[in-house]
Amino acid sequence: MPTRRQALALLLSPIGQRQESRNDGRRPTQRIIIAGGGLAGLCAAYELGRLGHDAIVLEAQMRPGGRVRTLRDSFAQGVSVEAGAARIPNTHDLTLHYAREMGLTLEPAVPPELHTAYHVRGRRIVMDGKAEDWPLPLTGEERREGLAGLRKRYIEAALQKVRERGFARDELAAFRDWDRPTVGAWLRSEGASEGAVELMTLGMGPEIGSAAWYLMYSMNLAGVRESFHIQGGNEQLPRALAARVNVRYGCAVTAIEQTEAGVKVIARRGNGIEVFEAARAVCALPCPVIGPALDGARLTGAKMAAIRSQRYSRSVKVFLQTRTRFWRAQGLNGSVNTDLPIERLMAGTGETGTERGTLAAFPIGAYAAELESMDDAERVRTALEQARRIFPEMGREFEGGVSKCWGLDPWQRGAFAIHGPGEIGNIATLARPEGRIHFAGEHTSRWTGWMQAALESAQRVVREINA
Ligand SMILES: Cc1cc2nc3c(=O)[nH]c(=O)nc-3n(C[C@H](O)[C@H](O)[C@H](O)COP(=O)(O)OP(=O)(O)OC[C@H]3O[C@@H](n4cnc5c(N)ncnc54)[C@H](O)[C@@H]3O)c2cc1C
């Protein structure tokens, strides 16, 4: 019987280590072409390489990491921001594991003693454990319970039911009872008032996705006490993985085809075309950029339909550089959820040796599309105007800003998968291998929206290939 420490070490040991003994020379090594050099593709290549396979990653851009991207150039010395993945919750074991395995240093994303705030109907409410006075149409009981009480009554109770419905055995099937209604419709059907619905969905809106998707998101944050950030920027993680695998940059995959005998992956590089033949292929591309690349892949209609219909948030981040991190002096960590169109402000995590900081307006719902229709300067002006309503200090603190629109990025066309009513089962369809083609990426995991999703999907693909 292993001790708790040994059991944890086994659980957190890299998949390659656990499977190396099974790949003892009797199993033939294979050539595998991986489309996409985000965390999913890179991690799959890393683990396949450790098992002796010949894995080649084809990445369209000149850099690895996809949606994990640290920006420095537009900011003052010592300031950097995360255009994509910013925080690693302490429960995301795979992300923490790979960061440590790559020798990277984890640091708290924000000082844990500081508080998150809300800005609703022009009023600030700080989540510091004191009584909350929400300017929303709540019932007397909801008002007494506060936000934590509402979450307990609706979300934690539903998550307990999800666990009782076999979450440990089949993670997706356990959410099926919540798959039909939107999150707003479900909360109303449970008796929540309009004010309570608004409060519990602040920053995303009640119609953003199904109740199942919302509960899955909540499950992925259950038990989180603190969040981490990689010293020097989260981009260090894909860079460290990329340094250990064979990546061909500037190789845009245009087609993945398969026969009984093998796969053919066609990529555009510069003015030419390259053809790679291999035993298997891994498609680690986000759904919106797959386009016609799988048309000759002999996939089922269900798989193609799931890829084509997958919705994504078009999240935008508008970064506002400030002279100081003035919110900290007010006991705040810079995370503010609001009923203003920008939905939320988030403080940067990457300042070293400077007083300066950043606040990012970060809408994930409908307003992101509106921001996309503006130019960069207009996005910054709009975000600043709303940030000033939350923090009047922005008038003197603001130094400049830049934005990142994930929906406009030609290699992403979206930020993360969102599942609407009736769509939770798509995750299993998106993940299923078909013939010699395997599927990895954030959208194929229940951890959808997190780096953990990409890493978990990579480990699944390695198990499929090495079975
Ligand atoms: C705004 C935002 C905030 C986020 N916040 C967090 C957070 O705080 N914490 C967290 O853990 N996660 C967060 N995430 C999620 C996390 O970044 C992703 O889940 C994860 O990085 C996805 O990795 P992936 O490998 O599946 O996909 P990607 O990173 O999208 O990788 C796909 C790769 O494929 C490449 N590609 C595209 N087309 C082609 C082609 N034709 N040929 C070859 N290559 C191609 C792309 O260039 C890209 O490198 C956030 C994401 C966003 C966008």
PDBQT file of the ligand as one rigid body, heavy atoms in Angstrom, charges set to zero:
ROOT
HETATM    1  C1  LIG A 501      -7.684  35.325 -23.131  1.00  0.00    +0.000 C 
HETATM    2  C2  LIG A 501      -7.350  33.969 -22.568  1.00  0.00    +0.000 A 
HETATM    3  C3  LIG A 501      -7.193  33.809 -21.208  1.00  0.00    +0.000 A 
HETATM    4  C4  LIG A 501      -6.852  32.558 -20.685  1.00  0.00    +0.000 A 
HETATM    5  N1  LIG A 501      -6.615  32.451 -19.341  1.00  0.00    +0.000 NA
HETATM    6  C5  LIG A 501      -6.141  31.284 -18.859  1.00  0.00    +0.000 A 
HETATM    7  C6  LIG A 501      -5.662  31.220 -17.517  1.00  0.00    +0.000 A 
HETATM    8  O1  LIG A 501      -5.668  32.209 -16.780  1.00  0.00    +0.000 OA
HETATM    9  N2  LIG A 501      -5.179  30.031 -17.072  1.00  0.00    +0.000 N 
HETATM   10  C7  LIG A 501      -5.107  28.924 -17.868  1.00  0.00    +0.000 A 
HETATM   11  O2  LIG A 501      -4.653  27.876 -17.403  1.00  0.00    +0.000 OA
HETATM   12  N3  LIG A 501      -5.544  28.964 -19.148  1.00  0.00    +0.000 NA
HETATM   13  C8  LIG A 501      -6.038  30.120 -19.664  1.00  0.00    +0.000 A 
HETATM   14  N4  LIG A 501      -6.407  30.197 -20.974  1.00  0.00    +0.000 N 
HETATM   15  C9  LIG A 501      -6.523  28.961 -21.772  1.00  0.00    +0.000 C 
HETATM   16  C10 LIG A 501      -5.209  28.409 -22.339  1.00  0.00    +0.000 C 
HETATM   17  O3  LIG A 501      -4.429  29.453 -22.854  1.00  0.00    +0.000 OA
HETATM   18  C11 LIG A 501      -5.540  27.412 -23.447  1.00  0.00    +0.000 C 
HETATM   19  O4  LIG A 501      -6.498  26.470 -22.995  1.00  0.00    +0.000 OA
HETATM   20  C12 LIG A 501      -4.349  26.626 -23.960  1.00  0.00    +0.000 C 
HETATM   21  O5  LIG A 501      -3.219  27.433 -24.117  1.00  0.00    +0.000 OA
HETATM   22  C13 LIG A 501      -4.730  25.983 -25.287  1.00  0.00    +0.000 C 
HETATM   23  O6  LIG A 501      -3.657  25.222 -25.802  1.00  0.00    +0.000 OA
HETATM   24  P1  LIG A 501      -3.859  24.372 -27.121  1.00  0.00    +0.000 P 
HETATM   25  O7  LIG A 501      -2.570  23.721 -27.432  1.00  0.00    +0.000 OA
HETATM   26  O8  LIG A 501      -5.055  23.515 -26.992  1.00  0.00    +0.000 OA
HETATM   27  O9  LIG A 501      -4.237  25.418 -28.260  1.00  0.00    +0.000 OA
HETATM   28  P2  LIG A 501      -3.426  26.663 -28.837  1.00  0.00    +0.000 P 
HETATM   29  O10 LIG A 501      -2.628  27.306 -27.791  1.00  0.00    +0.000 OA
HETATM   30  O11 LIG A 501      -4.434  27.477 -29.563  1.00  0.00    +0.000 OA
HETATM   31  O12 LIG A 501      -2.432  26.017 -29.901  1.00  0.00    +0.000 OA
HETATM   32  C14 LIG A 501      -2.794  25.783 -31.240  1.00  0.00    +0.000 C 
HETATM   33  C15 LIG A 501      -1.581  26.067 -32.110  1.00  0.00    +0.000 C 
HETATM   34  O13 LIG A 501      -1.913  25.727 -33.462  1.00  0.00    +0.000 OA
HETATM   35  C16 LIG A 501      -1.282  26.676 -34.309  1.00  0.00    +0.000 C 
HETATM   36  N5  LIG A 501      -1.944  26.627 -35.606  1.00  0.00    +0.000 N 
HETATM   37  C17 LIG A 501      -3.121  27.183 -35.974  1.00  0.00    +0.000 A 
HETATM   38  N6  LIG A 501      -3.412  26.855 -37.247  1.00  0.00    +0.000 NA
HETATM   39  C18 LIG A 501      -2.390  26.068 -37.697  1.00  0.00    +0.000 A 
HETATM   40  C19 LIG A 501      -2.118  25.383 -38.911  1.00  0.00    +0.000 A 
HETATM   41  N7  LIG A 501      -2.946  25.438 -39.961  1.00  0.00    +0.000 N 
HETATM   42  N8  LIG A 501      -0.980  24.658 -38.997  1.00  0.00    +0.000 NA
HETATM   43  C20 LIG A 501      -0.122  24.569 -37.952  1.00  0.00    +0.000 A 
HETATM   44  N9  LIG A 501      -0.319  25.197 -36.786  1.00  0.00    +0.000 NA
HETATM   45  C21 LIG A 501      -1.452  25.931 -36.647  1.00  0.00    +0.000 A 
HETATM   46  C22 LIG A 501      -1.437  27.979 -33.552  1.00  0.00    +0.000 C 
HETATM   47  O14 LIG A 501      -0.494  28.921 -34.021  1.00  0.00    +0.000 OA
HETATM   48  C23 LIG A 501      -1.180  27.539 -32.107  1.00  0.00    +0.000 C 
HETATM   49  O15 LIG A 501       0.190  27.651 -31.785  1.00  0.00    +0.000 OA
HETATM   50  C24 LIG A 501      -6.728  31.432 -21.539  1.00  0.00    +0.000 A 
HETATM   51  C25 LIG A 501      -6.881  31.604 -22.914  1.00  0.00    +0.000 A 
HETATM   52  C26 LIG A 501      -7.174  32.852 -23.431  1.00  0.00    +0.000 A 
HETATM   53  C27 LIG A 501      -7.275  33.029 -24.921  1.00  0.00    +0.000 C 
ENDROOT
TORSDOF 0
